[in-house]
Amino acid sequence: MEPTSSAIGLIVIVVLYLCIGFMSAAGTVYISKSIFSAKAEQIFFGLFIIPIAGFYLAFTAHFGDKGAWQLEATAVAVFAVFGLVGIRVPSALIIGYLLHGLWDGVHEFNAHAGSLLGSGRTTSVPLAYGFFCAAYDFLMAAYFYTRRNDWLAAWRGIAAARPHR
């Protein structure tokens, strides 16, 4: 295949993954606001980052990247801490999802430009997966920023400034 065709194919895949990331975030926001109270929503998203981060362990196993286990397991543990703290502290969720989006970018960069981290390299990922995941993570962090006051008010037992839609 020609390099031009390959580049065009990659661009199409990246655009599709970005669109799917945006749609996934929009759907997640709509469903979470529809079924959860503010407090339950925050708890859900605090716990949800743990399996999201855990995907990289599944990729490590699937692609047989033995050298990536320690780094990926450490990353999952770090994101689990952000998630557990984020159950009560909205800024931890915002930071955790932003950092996870950057972590997705590191994986995508490594997939296309070689190892960034030397001997403690990241695992392989499916083509353009990092674009989907980073789009989702960044949009969710932006959503959490808009919900932070409602979540804080819910934990204090105060009616939120904005009505639940």
Residue frames relative to the residue before (quaternion, step in Angstrom):
aa qw qx qy qz dx dy dz
M 1.0000 0.0000 0.0000 0.0000 0.00 0.00 0.00
E 0.5186 -0.6482 0.4679 0.3032 3.54 -1.04 0.80
P 0.5934 -0.5748 0.4197 0.3760 3.59 -1.11 0.59
T 0.6263 0.5411 -0.3425 0.4446 3.61 1.03 -0.73
S 0.6563 0.5018 -0.3045 0.4740 3.58 0.95 -0.88
S 0.6450 0.5239 -0.3122 0.4605 3.54 0.99 -0.85
A 0.6619 0.5007 -0.3024 0.4689 3.60 0.94 -0.88
I 0.6459 0.5058 -0.3222 0.4725 3.58 0.96 -0.83
G 0.6377 0.5282 -0.3233 0.4580 3.57 0.98 -0.83
L 0.6545 0.5050 -0.3106 0.4692 3.58 0.94 -0.87
I 0.6422 0.5231 -0.3254 0.4561 3.59 0.94 -0.85
V 0.6449 0.5091 -0.3211 0.4709 3.60 0.94 -0.85
I 0.6613 0.5008 -0.3094 0.4649 3.59 0.91 -0.90
V 0.6468 0.5127 -0.3227 0.4633 3.61 0.92 -0.86
V 0.6603 0.4987 -0.3156 0.4644 3.61 0.87 -0.89
L 0.6515 0.5063 -0.3192 0.4662 3.59 0.95 -0.82
Y 0.6651 0.4944 -0.3089 0.4667 3.59 0.92 -0.87
L 0.6283 0.5172 -0.3397 0.4716 3.61 1.01 -0.72
C 0.6516 0.5068 -0.3131 0.4696 3.60 0.95 -0.84
I 0.6529 0.4979 -0.3122 0.4779 3.57 0.97 -0.84
G 0.6227 0.5312 -0.3367 0.4654 3.61 1.05 -0.70
F 0.6548 0.5006 -0.3062 0.4763 3.59 0.97 -0.88
M 0.6817 0.4803 -0.2946 0.4667 3.59 0.88 -0.91
S 0.6280 0.5309 -0.3362 0.4591 3.59 1.02 -0.75
A 0.6533 0.4991 -0.3145 0.4746 3.58 0.96 -0.84
A 0.6523 0.5115 -0.3204 0.4585 3.60 0.91 -0.87
G 0.6654 0.4969 -0.2996 0.4697 3.57 0.96 -0.84
T 0.6371 0.5270 -0.3222 0.4611 3.57 1.00 -0.82
V 0.6504 0.5077 -0.3145 0.4695 3.58 0.93 -0.89
Y 0.6685 0.5111 -0.3056 0.4456 3.58 0.82 -0.98
I 0.7020 0.4612 -0.2747 0.4680 3.57 0.80 -1.00
S 0.6722 0.5018 -0.3227 0.4384 3.61 0.84 -0.88
K 0.6689 0.4816 -0.3082 0.4749 3.60 0.97 -0.78
S 0.6501 0.5363 -0.3113 0.4391 3.57 1.15 -0.60
I 0.8127 0.3102 -0.1454 0.4714 3.58 0.93 -0.81
F 0.7459 0.3922 -0.2228 0.4902 3.61 1.14 -0.46
S 0.4541 -0.5818 0.5842 0.3377 3.51 -1.30 0.45
A 0.6953 -0.4616 0.3280 0.4426 3.58 -1.24 0.26
K 0.6729 0.5003 -0.2987 0.4557 3.58 0.89 -0.92
A 0.6751 0.4868 -0.2935 0.4703 3.59 0.91 -0.92
E 0.6125 0.5515 -0.3467 0.4478 3.57 1.07 -0.70
Q 0.6571 0.5004 -0.3095 0.4713 3.57 0.92 -0.87
I 0.6384 0.5141 -0.3242 0.4723 3.59 0.95 -0.83
F 0.6377 0.5388 -0.3240 0.4450 3.58 0.91 -0.93
F 0.7279 0.4311 -0.2614 0.4648 3.59 0.75 -1.00
G 0.5842 0.5534 -0.3736 0.4613 3.58 1.15 -0.46
L 0.7063 0.4318 -0.2577 0.4984 3.57 0.99 -0.81
F 0.6216 0.5947 -0.3354 0.3841 3.59 1.08 -0.70
I 0.6126 0.5615 -0.3665 0.4185 3.60 1.05 -0.60
I 0.5774 0.6016 -0.3836 0.3969 3.60 1.13 -0.50
P 0.7221 0.3837 -0.2835 0.5011 3.67 0.71 -0.83
I 0.5585 0.5755 -0.4025 0.4415 3.61 1.13 -0.50
A 0.6783 0.4644 -0.2841 0.4935 3.58 0.90 -0.90
G 0.6330 0.5730 -0.3166 0.4132 3.55 1.08 -0.75
F 0.4803 0.6633 -0.4369 0.3721 3.58 1.23 -0.32
Y 0.6490 0.5338 -0.3296 0.4303 3.57 1.00 -0.76
L 0.5970 0.5253 -0.3693 0.4809 3.60 1.14 -0.44
A 0.6261 0.5200 -0.3327 0.4763 3.58 1.06 -0.74
F 0.6517 0.4973 -0.3185 0.4759 3.59 0.99 -0.78
T 0.6099 0.5511 -0.3481 0.4506 3.58 1.04 -0.76
A 0.6746 0.4740 -0.2870 0.4877 3.57 0.94 -0.88
H 0.6753 0.5182 -0.3018 0.4294 3.57 0.84 -0.97
F 0.7627 0.3632 -0.1969 0.4975 3.57 0.86 -0.94
G 0.4252 -0.7399 0.4385 0.2819 3.60 1.29 0.01
D 0.3230 0.7583 -0.4992 0.2675 3.58 1.08 0.75
K 0.1653 -0.8442 0.5047 0.0729 3.57 0.39 1.27
G 0.6758 0.5132 -0.2952 0.4390 3.58 1.03 -0.74
A 0.6689 0.5214 -0.2975 0.4384 3.59 1.23 -0.27
W 0.4397 0.7384 -0.4440 0.2536 3.62 1.21 -0.30
Q 0.6959 0.4840 -0.3013 0.4367 3.59 0.73 -1.00
L 0.6731 0.4925 -0.2985 0.4640 3.58 0.86 -0.91
E 0.6919 0.4762 -0.2852 0.4616 3.59 0.86 -0.93
A 0.6474 0.5050 -0.3252 0.4691 3.61 0.97 -0.77
T 0.6246 0.5251 -0.3325 0.4729 3.59 1.05 -0.75
A 0.6487 0.5157 -0.3163 0.4617 3.58 0.96 -0.87
V 0.6376 0.5155 -0.3309 0.4671 3.60 0.95 -0.83
A 0.6456 0.5161 -0.3221 0.4618 3.59 0.95 -0.82
V 0.6436 0.5107 -0.3236 0.4693 3.60 0.95 -0.83
F 0.6922 0.4612 -0.2914 0.4725 3.61 0.85 -0.89
A 0.5918 0.5520 -0.3650 0.4603 3.59 1.13 -0.55
V 0.6328 0.5128 -0.3300 0.4771 3.59 1.01 -0.76
F 0.6391 0.5098 -0.3306 0.4715 3.60 0.92 -0.85
G 0.6691 0.5097 -0.3005 0.4496 3.57 0.94 -0.86
L 0.6854 0.4797 -0.2940 0.4623 3.58 0.87 -0.91
V 0.6450 0.4769 -0.3182 0.5052 3.59 1.02 -0.73
G 0.6509 0.5516 -0.3027 0.4249 3.57 1.04 -0.82
I 0.4786 0.6527 -0.4433 0.3851 3.58 1.24 -0.23
R 0.7934 0.2351 -0.1244 0.5474 3.58 1.10 -0.67
V 0.7489 0.3433 -0.1826 0.5366 3.61 1.16 -0.50
P 0.3427 -0.7866 0.4712 0.2047 3.61 -0.16 1.24
S 0.6349 0.5411 -0.3525 0.4241 3.61 0.95 -0.73
A 0.6016 0.5470 -0.3632 0.4549 3.61 1.12 -0.55
L 0.6370 0.5068 -0.3276 0.4797 3.58 1.07 -0.69
I 0.6398 0.5250 -0.3264 0.4566 3.56 0.92 -0.89
I 0.6927 0.4667 -0.2739 0.4767 3.57 0.81 -1.01
G 0.6478 0.5392 -0.3198 0.4329 3.60 0.94 -0.88
Y 0.6972 0.4479 -0.2811 0.4841 3.58 0.87 -0.89
L 0.6162 0.5258 -0.3530 0.4682 3.63 1.04 -0.65
L 0.6680 0.4881 -0.2989 0.4756 3.58 0.93 -0.89
H 0.6363 0.5138 -0.3397 0.4644 3.57 1.01 -0.72
G 0.6150 0.5328 -0.3445 0.4683 3.59 1.05 -0.67
L 0.6449 0.4946 -0.3166 0.4892 3.58 1.04 -0.75
W 0.6151 0.5444 -0.3307 0.4646 3.59 1.06 -0.79
D 0.6139 0.5264 -0.3347 0.4836 3.58 1.07 -0.74
G 0.6499 0.5234 -0.3075 0.4573 3.57 1.00 -0.85
V 0.6173 0.5340 -0.3408 0.4666 3.59 1.04 -0.75
H 0.6534 0.5039 -0.3159 0.4684 3.59 0.93 -0.86
E 0.6689 0.4965 -0.3067 0.4604 3.57 0.90 -0.88
F 0.6345 0.5237 -0.3236 0.4674 3.58 0.99 -0.83
N 0.6628 0.5068 -0.3012 0.4616 3.57 0.91 -0.92
A 0.6316 0.5430 -0.3345 0.4409 3.57 1.05 -0.74
H 0.7779 0.3470 -0.1747 0.4939 3.58 1.04 -0.73
A 0.8011 0.2896 -0.1335 0.5065 3.61 1.06 -0.61
G 0.6307 -0.5349 0.3494 0.4405 3.61 1.18 0.20
S 0.7083 -0.4859 0.3232 0.3972 3.54 -1.31 0.20
L 0.3187 -0.7462 0.5641 0.1530 3.52 -0.90 1.04
L 0.7912 0.3832 -0.1438 0.4545 3.51 0.98 -0.90
G 0.5422 -0.6574 0.4003 0.3371 3.61 1.13 0.42
S 0.8565 -0.1109 0.0859 0.4967 3.56 -0.95 -0.92
G 0.7018 0.4014 -0.2714 0.5222 3.62 1.11 -0.49
R 0.0923 0.8629 -0.4924 0.0668 3.54 0.87 0.98
T 0.5264 -0.6123 0.4861 0.3342 3.53 -1.30 0.39
T 0.5975 -0.5749 0.4263 0.3617 3.52 -1.29 0.32
S 0.5748 -0.5431 0.4741 0.3872 3.53 -1.31 0.23
V 0.1334 -0.7671 0.6214 0.0873 3.54 -1.24 0.50
P 0.6067 -0.5247 0.4197 0.4247 3.59 -1.19 0.34
L 0.6721 -0.5230 0.3528 0.3877 3.56 -1.16 0.67
A 0.8716 0.0363 -0.0867 0.4811 3.56 -0.86 1.12
Y 0.3344 0.7527 -0.5055 0.2572 3.63 1.20 0.22
G 0.6336 0.5615 -0.3316 0.4163 3.58 0.97 -0.83
F 0.6184 0.5407 -0.3471 0.4524 3.59 1.08 -0.64
F 0.6398 0.5161 -0.3184 0.4722 3.57 0.95 -0.87
C 0.7218 0.4687 -0.2573 0.4394 3.52 0.72 -1.13
A 0.6459 0.5102 -0.3260 0.4651 3.60 0.97 -0.80
A 0.6287 0.5224 -0.3416 0.4637 3.60 0.96 -0.80
Y 0.6538 0.5091 -0.3073 0.4680 3.57 0.92 -0.92
D 0.6917 0.4961 -0.2861 0.4400 3.58 0.77 -1.05
F 0.6814 0.4859 -0.3006 0.4574 3.61 0.85 -0.92
L 0.6625 0.4899 -0.3140 0.4716 3.59 0.96 -0.77
M 0.6441 0.5061 -0.3323 0.4675 3.58 1.00 -0.75
A 0.6219 0.5262 -0.3457 0.4656 3.61 1.00 -0.75
A 0.6380 0.5102 -0.3278 0.4746 3.60 1.00 -0.77
Y 0.6392 0.5134 -0.3209 0.4742 3.58 0.99 -0.79
F 0.6429 0.5201 -0.3289 0.4560 3.59 0.93 -0.86
Y 0.6029 0.5551 -0.3520 0.4521 3.58 1.05 -0.74
T 0.6852 0.4698 -0.2911 0.4743 3.61 0.96 -0.80
R 0.7182 0.4476 -0.2440 0.4736 3.61 1.14 -0.54
R 0.4449 0.7465 -0.4362 0.2337 3.59 1.20 -0.38
N 0.6812 0.4795 -0.3086 0.4591 3.63 0.86 -0.82
D 0.6259 0.5230 -0.3343 0.4721 3.59 1.05 -0.71
W 0.6601 0.5030 -0.3098 0.4640 3.58 0.98 -0.83
L 0.6478 0.5081 -0.3198 0.4690 3.58 0.95 -0.84
A 0.6507 0.5118 -0.3103 0.4673 3.57 0.98 -0.87
A 0.6370 0.5356 -0.3335 0.4429 3.60 0.97 -0.80
W 0.6681 0.4890 -0.3048 0.4708 3.60 0.96 -0.78
R 0.6892 0.4438 -0.2789 0.5003 3.60 1.14 -0.55
G 0.4773 -0.6896 0.4253 0.3403 3.57 1.28 -0.12
I 0.4904 0.6386 -0.4357 0.4023 3.57 1.21 0.49
A 0.5149 -0.6127 0.4910 0.3443 3.56 -1.05 0.73
A 0.5002 -0.6752 0.4599 0.2870 3.54 -0.89 0.95
A 0.5986 -0.5849 0.4170 0.3545 3.53 -1.16 0.66
R 0.7554 0.2673 -0.1568 0.5773 3.58 1.05 -0.76
P 0.4890 -0.6609 0.4727 0.3171 3.59 -0.96 0.76
H 0.5320 -0.6069 0.4927 0.3254 3.54 -1.23 0.65
R 0.2579 -0.7837 0.5474 0.1402 3.59 -0.74 1.02
